[in-house]
């Protein structure tokens, strides 16, 4: 596609519910990133994929967070047993190695 | 290791006056530097990037930034602010691969 596409754009989850956020990167982009942006803060790194390989998951805040990119294209960020502190915008980005990173518009998660 | 410091969390200017958003970086290699803009409820849009070519970089919407290695700075400027420039601006440093670090952001207010 023309840009990075994320869905859903908005999600309200009850505490304890599992959520799945989808990212469709720009076609041909090898690198894929997930970031978490809390209200009033800058984006914080969660995880990085090169094709289907998850090379860095050091930013995932707990074992309730899980990301996958099984075919090296679409990626899913899953959050199990959501907590209120998980409320944030989840940004996906993709790039060609060593080049500009392009961001999607984000998935806005509110946990109530 | 790398880091980014955005020196002002909020900047307020009058419409038609110059804009200066300050950014200092720290990096143990030759970094790539970016400025992104985020309008309310929107994703991150690339304004401009520096990747070791010309030190004065021109971006979209009349913005430009100058890379000064001796001062480890990459300040963003615009000669004349428009109302539509009101947004949050992020300075970003990258090692060109997977390590990408965001500043905390600067909120730009434009007063009519």
Interface residues (C-beta under 8 A of the other chain):
Chain A: X4 X31 X33 X35 X41 X42 X43 X44 X45 X48 X50 X55 X56 X91 X93 X97 X98 X100 X101 X102 X103 X104 X105 X106 X108
Chain B: X32 X34 X36 X41 X42 X43 X44 X45 X46 X49 X90 X92 X94 X96 X97 X98 X100 X101 X102 X103 X104 X105
